[in-house]
Amino acid sequence: MTRPPLLCFSHLRWDFVWQRPQQLMARFARDRAVVFVEEPRFAAGAGRPPGGATLALREADGVTVAQPVCADPGPGGGPALDATYARVTDELVRARGLGGFTAWFYTPMLLPAIARRAPGLVVYDAMDELALFRGAPAALLPRERRLLARADVVFTGGVSLGRAKARLHDTVYAVPSGVEVAHYARALRPGTAVPADLAALPGPRVGFFGVIDERLDLALLDAVAAARPDLHFVLLGPVRKLAAADLPRRPNLHYLGQKAYRDLPAYVKGFDVCMMPFALNAATRFISPTKTLEYMAAHKPIVSTPVADVVGQYGGTGGSGGGVRIAADPQAFVAEVQAALGETEAARETRIVAERTVLAQHSWDAIAERMDERMAQAAQRRSARPRPEPPARPVGLDVAAG
């Protein structure tokens, strides 16, 4: 069945870390036109926004990726960028015949993009509580309130965040992120080779992949590495909003940089334990880390700090939750890593059974299908609402002349 076209407005670039937006949009693109609109790229010699901005288009994974290109408007240039998004969205809808489109937002900051167009449906997928992230713009919360007032349906990336947004909107569904089980199961294949930069490091290896930013507890990481110089702690991923000097440095701490999504299973194969050393701060208050399920699909033992959604959904060394080991301080973290390294074969088999139960409920295909169902229901509710009466014609106004 062909569905209405979808325009996704995102603060994350398509070629950044492959995560929730890419997983969902690539699936939605199987039966509808999907345009993924990124934040602008500032280029020397480009025109000034809004009138001089251009829209660079390319195809990736079945999705049209649209990126405004313009000169940097500098401080106070926000209104010019808002007007740019309104203009390029209007032109894109007209040029590609995308009338009746669904507007899907990952950031409220791009709400002005639909200032000139009336979408058939407005969706807000609150993947994270962006207002709590370092460097969040002051305008974000006021724009989120306006987006929530317009949204027909709201999804959230975790249960805790869903509870928070449910106080602000009457149609909120908590939809934790999923996993491509077959992709990460490549870590279990005998023929999958551990990449050379990881294989060169001694073991045992305790690994992490993801964005390295203010959400990580760098002090904990440093203390754990200091306490166990015989273990090697490996982090894969781009560094954002942190200076190089912020990162702890020890002989057994290794930063291997960002890796392609296709290569992550091979790296995970080389980890003896997977870790999630998240700080307990404002930026992690509502997170529901996708990597929990990705580690599970490779059937690696996991040690995490007590992030609320991880504890609530996956915590504990047995049972149906998936068996994530929880540690609140460096000493406990070291102890849980050691316990994971000493896991018996019987305990491993019990953990894997629990993990398979969890994984069966969280495929990206099933999640995309459930979101489609919720959108269809929201569209029905929207069409059933009584249309507002047209305003009375003001005396003396010649409407035909307009």
C-alpha positions in Angstrom: 0.0 0.0 0.0 1.3 3.4 -1.0 1.2 5.9 1.9 1.4 9.7 2.0 4.8 11.1 1.4 6.8 11.9 4.5 9.1 14.8 5.2 11.4 14.2 8.2 13.1 17.3 9.8 16.1 16.2 11.8 18.9 17.7 13.8 21.1 14.6 13.0 22.7 14.2 9.6 21.9 11.1 7.6 25.6 10.2 7.4 26.1 10.6 11.2 25.8 7.5 13.5 23.2 5.1 12.0 20.5 5.1 14.6 16.7 5.6 15.1 16.0 8.2 12.4 17.9 6.2 9.7 16.4 2.9 10.8 12.8 4.2 10.6 13.1 6.4 7.5 14.7 3.7 5.5 11.8 1.4 6.3 9.1 4.0 5.7 10.7 4.6 2.3 9.7 1.1 1.2 6.2 2.2 0.5 6.2 6.0 0.3 8.4 9.0 -0.8 10.6 10.0 2.2 12.6 13.2 2.3 15.1 13.6 5.1 15.8 17.3 5.7 19.0 18.0 7.6 20.3 21.1 9.3 22.1 23.5 6.9 25.6 23.3 5.6 27.5 26.6 5.7 29.7 26.9 2.7 32.2 29.6 1.6 30.8 31.4 -1.5 27.2 30.2 -1.0 24.4 32.7 -1.1 23.0 34.3 2.1 19.8 33.0 3.5 17.0 33.0 3.0 16.9 34.0 -0.6 20.4 32.8 -1.6 20.2 29.4 0.0 20.1 26.3 -2.2 18.9 22.8 -1.5 21.3 19.9 -2.2 19.5 16.7 -2.9 20.9 13.1 -3.0 19.6 9.6 -2.7 20.6 7.3 0.1 19.1 4.0 1.3 15.9 4.8 -0.6 15.5 8.2 1.0 16.0 11.6 -0.5 18.4 13.5 1.7 17.9 17.3 1.5 20.4 19.7 2.9 20.1 23.5 2.7 23.4 25.1 1.6 24.1 28.8 2.4 26.5 31.3 3.9 26.7 31.3 7.6 24.3 34.0 8.8 26.3 34.5 12.0 24.9 35.5 15.4 21.3 36.4 15.2 20.8 34.6 12.0 18.1 32.3 13.2 15.2 34.1 11.6 17.0 33.9 8.2 17.4 30.1 8.6 13.8 29.7 9.7 12.7 31.5 6.5 15.1 29.4 4.5 13.4 26.2 5.7 10.0 27.5 5.0 11.0 28.5 1.5 12.8 25.3 0.5 10.1 23.1 2.0 7.5 24.9 0.1 9.5 24.6 -3.2 10.3 20.9 -2.5 6.6 20.0 -1.9 5.6 21.9 -5.1 8.3 20.5 -7.3 7.9 16.9 -6.2 4.1 16.8 -5.8 4.3 16.0 -2.1 0.9 17.4 -1.1 -0.8 15.9 1.9 2.6 14.9 3.3 3.3 13.8 6.8 5.7 16.2 8.7 7.9 14.2 11.0 10.0 16.1 13.5 13.1 15.1 15.5 13.8 18.6 16.5 11.3 21.4 17.3 13.8 23.9 16.1 12.8 23.1 12.5 9.1 23.7 13.1 9.2 26.9 10.9 9.8 24.5 7.9 6.1 24.0 7.6 5.1 27.7 8.0 4.0 27.9 4.3 2.5 24.4 4.0 -0.3 22.5 5.9 0.8 18.9 6.4 -1.7 16.1 6.3 -0.3 14.9 9.6 2.2 16.2 12.1 4.4 13.7 14.1 6.9 14.5 16.8 9.3 11.6 17.5 11.0 12.8 20.7 14.0 10.5 20.6 15.7 12.4 23.5 15.0 15.3 25.8 17.0 17.7 23.7 16.4 20.7 26.0 18.6 19.0 28.6 21.6 18.5 26.3 24.6 20.8 26.5 24.3 23.8 24.3 20.6 23.5 23.7 19.2 26.7 22.2 17.0 28.9 24.4 14.2 28.7 21.7 14.0 25.0 21.9 11.4 24.7 24.7 9.0 27.4 23.3 9.2 25.7 19.9 8.5 22.4 21.4 5.4 23.7 23.1 4.2 25.0 19.7 5.1 21.7 18.0 3.2 19.7 20.7 0.2 22.0 20.1 0.3 21.1 16.4 1.3 17.4 16.6 -1.4 14.8 15.9 0.7 12.0 17.5 3.9 12.0 19.7 6.3 9.1 19.9 9.2 9.0 22.5 12.4 7.0 22.5 11.9 5.6 26.0 9.4 5.0 28.7 10.6 7.7 31.1 10.4 10.3 28.4 7.0 9.0 27.4 5.7 9.7 30.9 7.1 13.2 30.8 5.6 14.1 27.4 2.2 12.5 28.3 1.8 15.5 30.7 2.0 17.8 27.7 0.0 15.9 25.0 -2.9 13.5 25.0 -1.6 11.1 22.3 1.8 9.9 23.4 3.3 6.5 22.7 6.6 5.3 24.2 8.4 3.5 21.5 11.9 2.4 22.6 14.3 1.9 19.8 14.8 -1.5 18.2 17.5 -3.6 16.8 18.5 -5.4 13.5 19.1 -8.8 15.1 20.5 -10.4 12.0 23.0 -7.6 11.5 24.5 -7.8 15.0 24.3 -11.6 15.0 27.2 -11.5 12.5 29.3 -11.1 15.7 28.5 -14.8 16.4 29.8 -16.1 13.1 33.1 -17.9 13.0 34.0 -16.2 9.7 33.6 -12.7 11.1 37.1 -11.2 11.6 37.8 -8.8 14.4 39.1 -5.6 12.8 42.9 -5.1 12.9 42.9 -2.0 15.1 40.9 -3.8 17.8 42.6 -7.2 17.4 45.9 -5.5 18.0 44.9 -4.6 21.5 45.4 -7.0 24.4 42.5 -8.5 26.3 40.3 -8.8 28.1 38.5 -5.9 26.3 35.5 -4.0 27.6 33.9 -2.1 24.8 31.5 0.7 24.0 30.2 2.2 20.7 28.2 5.4 20.3 28.6 9.1 20.5 31.2 10.2 23.1 29.7 13.3 24.7 28.5 14.8 28.0 26.3 11.7 28.5 29.3 9.6 29.4 30.7 9.5 32.9 34.3 10.2 32.1 35.3 10.3 35.8 33.9 6.8 36.3 35.6 5.6 33.1 38.9 7.0 34.3 38.5 5.4 37.8 37.6 2.0 36.4 40.6 2.0 34.0 42.9 3.1 36.8 41.5 0.3 39.1 42.0 -2.4 36.5 45.1 -1.8 34.4 45.0 -5.4 33.2 41.7 -4.7 31.4 41.5 -2.7 28.2 38.6 -0.3 27.8 37.8 0.5 24.1 35.5 3.3 22.9 34.2 3.6 19.3 32.5 6.7 18.1 32.7 10.4 17.3 33.6 12.8 20.0 31.0 15.7 20.3 30.8 18.7 22.5 34.0 17.6 24.4 37.5 18.9 24.0 40.3 16.3 23.5 41.6 17.4 26.9 38.3 16.3 28.5 38.9 12.6 27.7 40.7 10.6 30.3 44.0 9.1 29.1 45.5 5.9 30.3 47.5 3.1 28.7 44.5 0.8 28.8 41.9 3.4 27.5 41.6 3.3 23.7 39.6 5.7 21.5 39.4 4.1 18.0 37.1 6.7 16.4 33.9 6.4 14.5 33.1 3.2 12.7 30.7 2.4 9.9 27.5 0.7 11.0 28.3 -2.3 8.7 31.5 -2.9 10.7 30.1 -2.7 14.3 29.3 -6.5 14.6 32.9 -7.3 13.8 34.1 -4.9 16.5 31.5 -6.2 19.1 32.9 -9.7 18.4 36.2 -8.5 19.7 34.7 -7.2 23.0 34.6 -9.6 26.0 32.2 -7.4 27.9 30.1 -4.5 26.5 29.7 -1.4 28.7 27.4 1.6 29.0 29.2 4.0 31.4 26.6 6.7 31.2 26.6 9.7 33.6 23.5 10.2 35.7 22.9 13.8 34.7 20.2 15.9 33.0 21.2 14.7 29.5 20.7 11.0 30.5 17.6 11.4 32.6 15.3 10.1 29.8 17.6 8.2 27.5 16.8 4.6 26.4 20.1 3.5 24.8 19.6 1.6 21.5 23.0 -0.1 22.0 21.5 -2.2 24.8 19.7 -4.3 22.3 22.5 -4.2 19.8 24.9 -5.6 22.4 22.3 -8.2 23.3 22.0 -9.3 19.7 25.7 -10.1 19.8 25.1 -12.0 23.1 27.7 -10.1 25.0 27.4 -9.5 28.7 26.6 -5.9 29.5 27.5 -3.6 32.4 25.7 -0.3 32.7 25.3 2.5 35.1 21.8 2.8 36.5 20.1 4.7 33.8 16.4 4.6 34.6 15.1 3.0 31.4 17.9 0.4 31.3 17.2 -0.6 34.9 13.4 -0.7 34.3 13.5 -2.7 31.1 16.7 -4.7 31.1 18.3 -4.7 34.6 19.2 -7.8 36.6 21.5 -10.8 36.0 18.6 -13.1 35.3 15.0 -13.3 34.2 13.2 -11.9 31.2 14.7 -8.5 31.4 17.8 -9.4 29.5 20.3 -9.5 32.2 22.1 -6.2 32.1 24.4 -5.8 35.1 23.9 -2.5 36.9 26.7 -0.6 38.7 26.3 2.8 40.3 30.0 3.6 41.1 33.5 2.7 39.9 34.0 -0.1 42.5 30.7 -1.7 41.6 31.4 -1.3 37.9 34.7 -3.1 38.2 33.1 -5.8 40.2 30.3 -6.3 37.6 32.8 -6.4 34.8 34.8 -9.0 36.7 31.6 -11.1 37.3 30.8 -10.8 33.6 34.2 -12.0 32.6 33.8 -15.0 35.0 30.3 -15.9 33.7 29.7 -19.6 33.7 28.5 -21.4 30.6 25.2 -22.2 32.3 24.7 -18.6 33.3 25.5 -17.5 29.7 22.9 -19.9 28.3 20.3 -18.6 30.7 21.1 -15.0 29.8 20.9 -15.7 26.1 17.4 -17.3 26.4 16.3 -14.1 28.2 17.9 -11.9 25.5 16.2 -13.8 22.7 12.8 -13.1 24.4 13.6 -9.4 24.5 15.0 -9.2 21.0 11.9 -10.9 19.5 9.8 -8.0 20.7 12.0 -5.2 19.4 12.7 -5.6 15.7 12.9 -2.3 13.7 10.4 -3.8 11.2 7.8 -4.4 13.9 8.4 -0.9 15.4 8.0 0.8 12.1 4.7 -1.1 11.5 3.4 -0.2 14.9 4.2 3.5 14.3 2.4 3.3 10.9 -0.7 2.0 12.7 -0.6 4.8 15.2 -0.2 7.4 12.4 -3.2 5.9 10.6 -5.2 6.1 13.8 -4.1 9.7 14.3 -5.1 10.6 10.7 -8.5 9.1 11.2 -9.0 11.1 14.4 -7.9 14.3 12.5 -10.3 13.7 9.6 -13.2 13.1 12.1 -12.7 16.4 13.9 -15.2 19.0 12.9 -13.8 21.6 10.5 -13.7 25.1 11.9 -16.2 27.5 10.5 -14.7 30.0 8.0 -14.3 33.4 9.6 -17.1 35.9 8.9 -16.3 38.2 6.0 -15.2 41.6 7.4 -17.2 44.5 6.2 -15.6 46.4 3.3 -13.0 43.7 2.5 -13.0 42.7 -1.2 -12.0 39.1 -1.0 -12.1 38.6 -4.7 -9.3 41.1 -5.2 -7.0 39.0 -3.0 
